[in-house]
Amino acid sequence: MRRASSKTATMIATAPACPAPVAQIVPPAAPLQLADDLLQGADSIAKFMGVTRRQAYHFVADGRIPTFRIGAIICARKSTILNWIAQQEAAQGGGGAV
């Protein structure tokens, strides 16, 4: 067997220790599924928004919230409602007093 030279031994002895383990790479979150984003019916829209069913119907009838219909069922996307709320807050100066 070949003996390591003193230079090689010095390099090995002074080599930096292995770096600390790198944080585990987390895969990106799965895209939002339609079933998770879709609100079907005034009851689910009202529950999501924290209002009564009657208020939800009034908001829809007045065109105050972004909705659409699938047949006779009133539907909305959670993501669309949240974006709409953010736009309303921005338009009113960050959601201050009305």
A tleap script that builds the chain and sets N, CA, C and O, in Angstrom:
source leaprc.protein.ff14SB
mol = sequence {
  NMET ARG ARG ALA SER SER LYS THR ALA THR
  MET ILE ALA THR ALA PRO ALA CYS PRO ALA
  PRO VAL ALA GLN ILE VAL PRO PRO ALA ALA
  PRO LEU GLN LEU ALA ASP ASP LEU LEU GLN
  GLY ALA ASP SER ILE ALA LYS PHE MET GLY
  VAL THR ARG ARG GLN ALA TYR HIE PHE VAL
  ALA ASP GLY ARG ILE PRO THR PHE ARG ILE
  GLY ALA ILE ILE CYS ALA ARG LYS SER THR
  ILE LEU ASN TRP ILE ALA GLN GLN GLU ALA
  ALA GLN GLY GLY GLY GLY ALA CVAL
}
set mol.1.N position { 0.825 -1.173 0.000 }
set mol.1.CA position { 0.000 0.000 0.000 }
set mol.1.C position { 0.871 1.238 0.000 }
set mol.1.O position { 1.984 1.247 0.526 }
set mol.2.N position { 0.346 2.254 -0.589 }
set mol.2.CA position { 1.058 3.510 -0.668 }
set mol.2.C position { 0.785 4.341 0.575 }
set mol.2.O position { -0.350 4.404 1.048 }
set mol.3.N position { 1.786 4.955 1.085 }
set mol.3.CA position { 1.651 5.781 2.269 }
set mol.3.C position { 1.345 7.212 1.843 }
set mol.3.O position { 1.954 7.729 0.907 }
set mol.4.N position { 0.399 7.851 2.531 }
set mol.4.CA position { 0.043 9.224 2.204 }
set mol.4.C position { 1.196 10.135 2.554 }
set mol.4.O position { 1.853 9.972 3.582 }
set mol.5.N position { 1.433 11.104 1.673 }
set mol.5.CA position { 2.502 12.060 1.944 }
set mol.5.C position { 2.100 12.956 3.093 }
set mol.5.O position { 0.924 13.031 3.450 }
set mol.6.N position { 3.083 13.644 3.678 }
set mol.6.CA position { 2.780 14.535 4.794 }
set mol.6.C position { 1.887 15.679 4.336 }
set mol.6.O position { 1.072 16.179 5.111 }
set mol.7.N position { 2.036 16.102 3.067 }
set mol.7.CA position { 1.191 17.175 2.535 }
set mol.7.C position { -0.267 16.725 2.473 }
set mol.7.O position { -1.173 17.470 2.845 }
set mol.8.N position { -0.482 15.503 2.000 }
set mol.8.CA position { -1.837 14.956 1.922 }
set mol.8.C position { -2.421 14.799 3.318 }
set mol.8.O position { -3.595 15.098 3.535 }
set mol.9.N position { -1.626 14.340 4.255 }
set mol.9.CA position { -2.095 14.157 5.620 }
set mol.9.C position { -2.478 15.496 6.231 }
set mol.9.O position { -3.465 15.578 6.961 }
set mol.10.N position { -1.715 16.546 5.946 }
set mol.10.CA position { -2.018 17.870 6.463 }
set mol.10.C position { -3.319 18.379 5.862 }
set mol.10.O position { -4.142 18.962 6.568 }
set mol.11.N position { -3.514 18.163 4.560 }
set mol.11.CA position { -4.739 18.607 3.898 }
set mol.11.C position { -5.950 17.924 4.498 }
set mol.11.O position { -6.980 18.561 4.724 }
set mol.12.N position { -5.834 16.640 4.756 }
set mol.12.CA position { -6.952 15.894 5.324 }
set mol.12.C position { -7.227 16.369 6.747 }
set mol.12.O position { -8.383 16.529 7.139 }
set mol.13.N position { -6.176 16.593 7.512 }
set mol.13.CA position { -6.335 17.006 8.901 }
set mol.13.C position { -6.933 18.406 9.017 }
set mol.13.O position { -7.657 18.689 9.971 }
set mol.14.N position { -6.638 19.287 8.052 }
set mol.14.CA position { -7.136 20.659 8.133 }
set mol.14.C position { -8.385 20.898 7.297 }
set mol.14.O position { -8.888 22.020 7.235 }
set mol.15.N position { -8.879 19.867 6.668 }
set mol.15.CA position { -10.083 20.021 5.847 }
set mol.15.C position { -11.248 20.408 6.747 }
set mol.15.O position { -11.376 19.899 7.860 }
set mol.16.N position { -12.093 21.304 6.265 }
set mol.16.CA position { -13.228 21.704 7.095 }
set mol.16.C position { -14.159 20.526 7.338 }
set mol.16.O position { -14.290 19.628 6.506 }
set mol.17.N position { -14.784 20.554 8.472 }
set mol.17.CA position { -15.737 19.499 8.806 }
set mol.17.C position { -16.915 19.578 7.839 }
set mol.17.O position { -17.139 20.597 7.186 }
set mol.18.N position { -17.632 18.517 7.767 }
set mol.18.CA position { -18.805 18.496 6.893 }
set mol.18.C position { -19.752 19.607 7.335 }
set mol.18.O position { -19.964 19.806 8.531 }
set mol.19.N position { -20.313 20.320 6.382 }
set mol.19.CA position { -21.223 21.398 6.759 }
set mol.19.C position { -22.460 20.848 7.459 }
set mol.19.O position { -22.800 19.671 7.339 }
set mol.20.N position { -23.110 21.728 8.185 }
set mol.20.CA position { -24.341 21.335 8.867 }
set mol.20.C position { -25.347 20.867 7.831 }
set mol.20.O position { -25.343 21.343 6.695 }
set mol.21.N position { -26.190 19.957 8.210 }
set mol.21.CA position { -27.172 19.467 7.231 }
set mol.21.C position { -28.024 20.611 6.690 }
set mol.21.O position { -28.457 21.495 7.429 }
set mol.22.N position { -28.242 20.565 5.423 }
set mol.22.CA position { -29.049 21.585 4.770 }
set mol.22.C position { -30.509 21.294 5.061 }
set mol.22.O position { -30.919 20.134 5.122 }
set mol.23.N position { -31.294 22.350 5.242 }
set mol.23.CA position { -32.726 22.172 5.494 }
set mol.23.C position { -33.329 21.336 4.388 }
set mol.23.O position { -32.990 21.486 3.214 }
set mol.24.N position { -34.206 20.476 4.773 }
set mol.24.CA position { -34.850 19.625 3.788 }
set mol.24.C position { -35.615 20.460 2.788 }
set mol.24.O position { -36.295 21.418 3.153 }
set mol.25.N position { -35.504 20.102 1.556 }
set mol.25.CA position { -36.235 20.807 0.513 }
set mol.25.C position { -37.666 20.315 0.530 }
set mol.25.O position { -37.940 19.124 0.379 }
set mol.26.N position { -38.566 21.254 0.718 }
set mol.26.CA position { -39.988 20.918 0.763 }
set mol.26.C position { -40.565 21.141 -0.618 }
set mol.26.O position { -40.417 22.225 -1.181 }
set mol.27.N position { -41.214 20.147 -1.168 }
set mol.27.CA position { -41.802 20.340 -2.491 }
set mol.27.C position { -42.882 21.412 -2.427 }
set mol.27.O position { -43.517 21.589 -1.388 }
set mol.28.N position { -43.096 22.130 -3.530 }
set mol.28.CA position { -44.130 23.165 -3.517 }
set mol.28.C position { -45.488 22.567 -3.201 }
set mol.28.O position { -45.783 21.418 -3.529 }
set mol.29.N position { -46.292 23.375 -2.560 }
set mol.29.CA position { -47.635 22.919 -2.206 }
set mol.29.C position { -48.397 22.556 -3.474 }
set mol.29.O position { -48.240 23.185 -4.520 }
set mol.30.N position { -49.205 21.553 -3.353 }
set mol.30.CA position { -50.002 21.135 -4.507 }
set mol.30.C position { -50.948 22.261 -4.890 }
set mol.30.O position { -51.461 22.967 -4.022 }
set mol.31.N position { -51.177 22.429 -6.172 }
set mol.31.CA position { -52.110 23.485 -6.578 }
set mol.31.C position { -53.485 23.244 -5.955 }
set mol.31.O position { -53.908 22.108 -5.741 }
set mol.32.N position { -54.151 24.337 -5.679 }
set mol.32.CA position { -55.472 24.253 -5.065 }
set mol.32.C position { -56.422 23.515 -5.998 }
set mol.32.O position { -56.556 23.860 -7.172 }
set mol.33.N position { -57.066 22.514 -5.466 }
set mol.33.CA position { -58.014 21.741 -6.249 }
set mol.33.C position { -59.337 22.498 -6.335 }
set mol.33.O position { -59.713 23.204 -5.399 }
set mol.34.N position { -60.026 22.356 -7.430 }
set mol.34.CA position { -61.295 23.043 -7.635 }
set mol.34.C position { -62.274 22.727 -6.509 }
set mol.34.O position { -62.978 23.616 -6.030 }
set mol.35.N position { -62.321 21.475 -6.089 }
set mol.35.CA position { -63.258 21.097 -5.032 }
set mol.35.C position { -62.954 21.813 -3.725 }
set mol.35.O position { -63.861 22.078 -2.936 }
set mol.36.N position { -61.666 22.133 -3.487 }
set mol.36.CA position { -61.289 22.842 -2.269 }
set mol.36.C position { -61.576 24.338 -2.371 }
set mol.36.O position { -61.726 25.009 -1.351 }
set mol.37.N position { -61.652 24.859 -3.579 }
set mol.37.CA position { -61.813 26.297 -3.802 }
set mol.37.C position { -63.260 26.693 -4.079 }
set mol.37.O position { -63.605 27.868 -3.961 }
set mol.38.N position { -64.098 25.750 -4.440 }
set mol.38.CA position { -65.454 26.056 -4.876 }
set mol.38.C position { -66.435 26.060 -3.716 }
set mol.38.O position { -66.474 25.131 -2.910 }
set mol.39.N position { -67.221 27.117 -3.647 }
set mol.39.CA position { -68.322 27.211 -2.685 }
set mol.39.C position { -69.607 27.045 -3.470 }
set mol.39.O position { -69.863 27.800 -4.408 }
set mol.40.N position { -70.414 26.069 -3.101 }
set mol.40.CA position { -71.669 25.814 -3.807 }
set mol.40.C position { -72.833 26.098 -2.875 }
set mol.40.O position { -72.965 25.483 -1.817 }
set mol.41.N position { -73.672 27.033 -3.281 }
set mol.41.CA position { -74.863 27.349 -2.514 }
set mol.41.C position { -74.653 28.511 -1.571 }
set mol.41.O position { -73.538 28.797 -1.133 }
set mol.42.N position { -75.751 29.170 -1.271 }
set mol.42.CA position { -75.713 30.343 -0.395 }
set mol.42.C position { -75.245 29.978 1.003 }
set mol.42.O position { -74.588 30.781 1.664 }
set mol.43.N position { -75.573 28.778 1.462 }
set mol.43.CA position { -75.155 28.365 2.806 }
set mol.43.C position { -73.636 28.312 2.930 }
set mol.43.O position { -73.075 28.814 3.903 }
set mol.44.N position { -72.974 27.710 1.955 }
set mol.44.CA position { -71.511 27.608 2.048 }
set mol.44.C position { -70.844 28.967 1.844 }
set mol.44.O position { -69.824 29.252 2.472 }
set mol.45.N position { -71.400 29.798 0.982 }
set mol.45.CA position { -70.864 31.156 0.792 }
set mol.45.C position { -71.027 31.954 2.085 }
set mol.45.O position { -70.101 32.636 2.523 }
set mol.46.N position { -72.215 31.862 2.693 }
set mol.46.CA position { -72.482 32.587 3.939 }
set mol.46.C position { -71.542 32.124 5.049 }
set mol.46.O position { -71.000 32.949 5.784 }
set mol.47.N position { -71.347 30.825 5.176 }
set mol.47.CA position { -70.468 30.290 6.216 }
set mol.47.C position { -69.037 30.769 6.008 }
set mol.47.O position { -68.367 31.154 6.967 }
set mol.48.N position { -68.562 30.747 4.759 }
set mol.48.CA position { -67.207 31.183 4.447 }
set mol.48.C position { -67.007 32.656 4.775 }
set mol.48.O position { -65.958 33.048 5.285 }
set mol.49.N position { -68.015 33.467 4.481 }
set mol.49.CA position { -67.902 34.911 4.697 }
set mol.49.C position { -68.288 35.339 6.114 }
set mol.49.O position { -68.044 36.479 6.509 }
set mol.50.N position { -68.882 34.435 6.864 }
set mol.50.CA position { -69.278 34.775 8.228 }
set mol.50.C position { -70.520 35.643 8.291 }
set mol.50.O position { -70.652 36.497 9.168 }
set mol.51.N position { -71.429 35.420 7.355 }
set mol.51.CA position { -72.687 36.165 7.328 }
set mol.51.C position { -73.841 35.171 7.326 }
set mol.51.O position { -73.634 33.961 7.238 }
set mol.52.N position { -75.057 35.695 7.423 }
set mol.52.CA position { -76.211 34.804 7.387 }
set mol.52.C position { -76.512 34.409 5.940 }
set mol.52.O position { -76.031 35.028 4.991 }
set mol.53.N position { -77.305 33.384 5.808 }
set mol.53.CA position { -77.722 32.933 4.470 }
set mol.53.C position { -78.475 34.051 3.752 }
set mol.53.O position { -78.271 34.292 2.562 }
set mol.54.N position { -79.338 34.721 4.490 }
set mol.54.CA position { -80.129 35.815 3.904 }
set mol.54.C position { -79.212 36.932 3.408 }
set mol.54.O position { -79.430 37.471 2.323 }
set mol.55.N position { -78.197 37.283 4.184 }
set mol.55.CA position { -77.252 38.308 3.758 }
set mol.55.C position { -76.506 37.874 2.495 }
set mol.55.O position { -76.280 38.676 1.589 }
set mol.56.N position { -76.134 36.612 2.448 }
set mol.56.CA position { -75.443 36.110 1.260 }
set mol.56.C position { -76.323 36.256 0.023 }
set mol.56.O position { -75.845 36.663 -1.036 }
set mol.57.N position { -77.605 35.924 0.153 }
set mol.57.CA position { -78.529 36.097 -0.978 }
set mol.57.C position { -78.627 37.573 -1.383 }
set mol.57.O position { -78.655 37.886 -2.574 }
set mol.58.N position { -78.677 38.464 -0.417 }
set mol.58.CA position { -78.745 39.893 -0.736 }
set mol.58.C position { -77.470 40.359 -1.448 }
set mol.58.O position { -77.544 41.112 -2.419 }
set mol.59.N position { -76.306 39.917 -0.971 }
set mol.59.CA position { -75.040 40.288 -1.609 }
set mol.59.C position { -74.998 39.816 -3.059 }
set mol.59.O position { -74.520 40.528 -3.942 }
set mol.60.N position { -75.500 38.613 -3.288 }
set mol.60.CA position { -75.518 38.059 -4.650 }
set mol.60.C position { -76.484 38.845 -5.519 }
set mol.60.O position { -76.151 39.222 -6.642 }
set mol.61.N position { -77.687 39.094 -4.999 }
set mol.61.CA position { -78.712 39.804 -5.772 }
set mol.61.C position { -78.263 41.218 -6.121 }
set mol.61.O position { -78.566 41.719 -7.203 }
set mol.62.N position { -77.539 41.863 -5.202 }
set mol.62.CA position { -77.054 43.226 -5.434 }
set mol.62.C position { -75.762 43.265 -6.247 }
set mol.62.O position { -75.295 44.340 -6.624 }
set mol.63.N position { -75.189 42.103 -6.514 }
set mol.63.CA position { -73.926 42.052 -7.252 }
set mol.63.C position { -72.753 42.546 -6.421 }
set mol.63.O position { -71.751 43.002 -6.972 }
set mol.64.N position { -72.866 42.461 -5.094 }
set mol.64.CA position { -71.827 42.989 -4.211 }
set mol.64.C position { -70.658 42.033 -4.023 }
set mol.64.O position { -69.583 42.459 -3.601 }
set mol.65.N position { -70.842 40.741 -4.327 }
set mol.65.CA position { -69.747 39.785 -4.241 }
set mol.65.C position { -69.631 39.044 -5.571 }
set mol.65.O position { -70.635 38.867 -6.261 }
set mol.66.N position { -68.432 38.611 -5.942 }
set mol.66.CA position { -68.258 37.910 -7.212 }
set mol.66.C position { -68.761 36.465 -7.122 }
set mol.66.O position { -68.210 35.646 -6.386 }
set mol.67.N position { -69.801 36.178 -7.873 }
set mol.67.CA position { -70.379 34.830 -7.897 }
set mol.67.C position { -70.699 34.444 -9.330 }
set mol.67.O position { -70.620 35.259 -10.250 }
set mol.68.N position { -71.055 33.202 -9.491 }
set mol.68.CA position { -71.528 32.697 -10.775 }
set mol.68.C position { -72.507 31.574 -10.472 }
set mol.68.O position { -72.626 31.136 -9.328 }
set mol.69.N position { -73.194 31.121 -11.484 }
set mol.69.CA position { -74.181 30.055 -11.285 }
set mol.69.C position { -73.805 28.825 -12.102 }
set mol.69.O position { -73.315 28.912 -13.228 }
set mol.70.N position { -74.052 27.700 -11.494 }
set mol.70.CA position { -74.005 26.429 -12.217 }
set mol.70.C position { -75.444 25.943 -12.167 }
set mol.70.O position { -75.904 25.411 -11.156 }
set mol.71.N position { -76.140 26.133 -13.268 }
set mol.71.CA position { -77.572 25.875 -13.273 }
set mol.71.C position { -78.248 26.866 -12.354 }
set mol.71.O position { -78.104 28.076 -12.527 }
set mol.72.N position { -78.984 26.365 -11.381 }
set mol.72.CA position { -79.672 27.243 -10.438 }
set mol.72.C position { -78.872 27.472 -9.162 }
set mol.72.O position { -79.301 28.224 -8.287 }
set mol.73.N position { -77.704 26.822 -9.049 }
set mol.73.CA position { -76.912 26.905 -7.823 }
set mol.73.C position { -75.963 28.103 -7.871 }
set mol.73.O position { -75.196 28.264 -8.820 }
set mol.74.N position { -76.027 28.929 -6.845 }
set mol.74.CA position { -75.108 30.066 -6.726 }
set mol.74.C position { -73.761 29.506 -6.286 }
set mol.74.O position { -73.686 28.730 -5.334 }
set mol.75.N position { -72.701 29.901 -6.980 }
set mol.75.CA position { -71.360 29.417 -6.665 }
set mol.75.C position { -70.380 30.577 -6.587 }
set mol.75.O position { -70.612 31.649 -7.147 }
set mol.76.N position { -69.301 30.345 -5.894 }
set mol.76.CA position { -68.219 31.322 -5.813 }
set mol.76.C position { -66.942 30.555 -5.520 }
set mol.76.O position { -66.970 29.424 -5.033 }
set mol.77.N position { -65.828 31.190 -5.826 }
set mol.77.CA position { -64.532 30.604 -5.484 }
set mol.77.C position { -64.005 31.311 -4.243 }
set mol.77.O position { -64.086 32.535 -4.135 }
set mol.78.N position { -63.468 30.542 -3.314 }
set mol.78.CA position { -62.882 31.130 -2.113 }
set mol.78.C position { -61.775 32.100 -2.505 }
set mol.78.O position { -61.697 33.207 -1.973 }
set mol.79.N position { -60.920 31.683 -3.435 }
set mol.79.CA position { -59.790 32.521 -3.840 }
set mol.79.C position { -60.260 33.826 -4.462 }
set mol.79.O position { -59.648 34.869 -4.233 }
set mol.80.N position { -61.334 33.789 -5.244 }
set mol.80.CA position { -61.859 35.003 -5.868 }
set mol.80.C position { -62.433 35.944 -4.814 }
set mol.80.O position { -62.225 37.155 -4.879 }
set mol.81.N position { -63.148 35.392 -3.852 }
set mol.81.CA position { -63.718 36.227 -2.796 }
set mol.81.C position { -62.603 36.864 -1.960 }
set mol.81.O position { -62.688 38.043 -1.616 }
set mol.82.N position { -61.564 36.096 -1.632 }
set mol.82.CA position { -60.460 36.646 -0.849 }
set mol.82.C position { -59.728 37.740 -1.620 }
set mol.82.O position { -59.355 38.760 -1.040 }
set mol.83.N position { -59.517 37.540 -2.924 }
set mol.83.CA position { -58.888 38.578 -3.750 }
set mol.83.C position { -59.775 39.814 -3.834 }
set mol.83.O position { -59.285 40.942 -3.774 }
set mol.84.N position { -61.068 39.603 -3.970 }
set mol.84.CA position { -62.017 40.708 -4.047 }
set mol.84.C position { -61.995 41.517 -2.743 }
set mol.84.O position { -62.012 42.748 -2.772 }
set mol.85.N position { -61.956 40.824 -1.608 }
set mol.85.CA position { -61.894 41.506 -0.316 }
set mol.85.C position { -60.608 42.326 -0.218 }
set mol.85.O position { -60.636 43.465 0.249 }
set mol.86.N position { -59.489 41.761 -0.650 }
set mol.86.CA position { -58.209 42.486 -0.616 }
set mol.86.C position { -58.275 43.744 -1.488 }
set mol.86.O position { -57.745 44.789 -1.111 }
set mol.87.N position { -58.924 43.644 -2.648 }
set mol.87.CA position { -59.076 44.812 -3.517 }
set mol.87.C position { -59.957 45.875 -2.862 }
set mol.87.O position { -59.680 47.069 -2.975 }
set mol.88.N position { -61.003 45.449 -2.189 }
set mol.88.CA position { -61.887 46.396 -1.492 }
set mol.88.C position { -61.126 47.109 -0.381 }
set mol.88.O position { -61.275 48.317 -0.199 }
set mol.89.N position { -60.310 46.363 0.363 }
set mol.89.CA position { -59.518 46.976 1.433 }
set mol.89.C position { -58.537 48.000 0.868 }
set mol.89.O position { -58.387 49.093 1.413 }
set mol.90.N position { -57.868 47.633 -0.236 }
set mol.90.CA position { -56.895 48.533 -0.846 }
set mol.90.C position { -57.572 49.803 -1.354 }
set mol.90.O position { -57.036 50.901 -1.205 }
set mol.91.N position { -58.744 49.649 -1.953 }
set mol.91.CA position { -59.476 50.791 -2.503 }
set mol.91.C position { -59.932 51.735 -1.391 }
set mol.91.O position { -60.082 52.938 -1.607 }
set mol.92.N position { -60.149 51.181 -0.208 }
set mol.92.CA position { -60.630 52.010 0.900 }
set mol.92.C position { -59.503 52.379 1.866 }
set mol.92.O position { -59.753 52.765 3.008 }
set mol.93.N position { -58.289 52.257 1.405 }
set mol.93.CA position { -57.160 52.661 2.239 }
set mol.93.C position { -56.767 51.661 3.297 }
set mol.93.O position { -56.398 52.046 4.406 }
set mol.94.N position { -56.839 50.382 2.975 }
set mol.94.CA position { -56.380 49.365 3.926 }
set mol.94.C position { -57.407 48.872 4.890 }
set mol.94.O position { -57.056 48.273 5.907 }
set mol.95.N position { -58.667 49.098 4.613 }
set mol.95.CA position { -59.721 48.559 5.472 }
set mol.95.C position { -60.018 49.403 6.687 }
set mol.95.O position { -60.517 48.900 7.693 }
set mol.96.N position { -59.717 50.675 6.601 }
set mol.96.CA position { -59.994 51.586 7.723 }
set mol.96.C position { -61.482 51.820 7.892 }
set mol.96.O position { -62.302 51.045 7.399 }
set mol.97.N position { -61.820 52.865 8.574 }
set mol.97.CA position { -63.229 53.180 8.840 }
set mol.97.C position { -63.974 53.436 7.545 }
set mol.97.O position { -63.430 53.997 6.594 }
set mol.98.N position { -65.213 53.019 7.528 }
set mol.98.CA position { -66.032 53.168 6.317 }
set mol.98.C position { -66.757 54.479 6.337 }
set mol.98.O position { -67.497 54.789 5.404 }
savepdb mol mol.pdb
quit
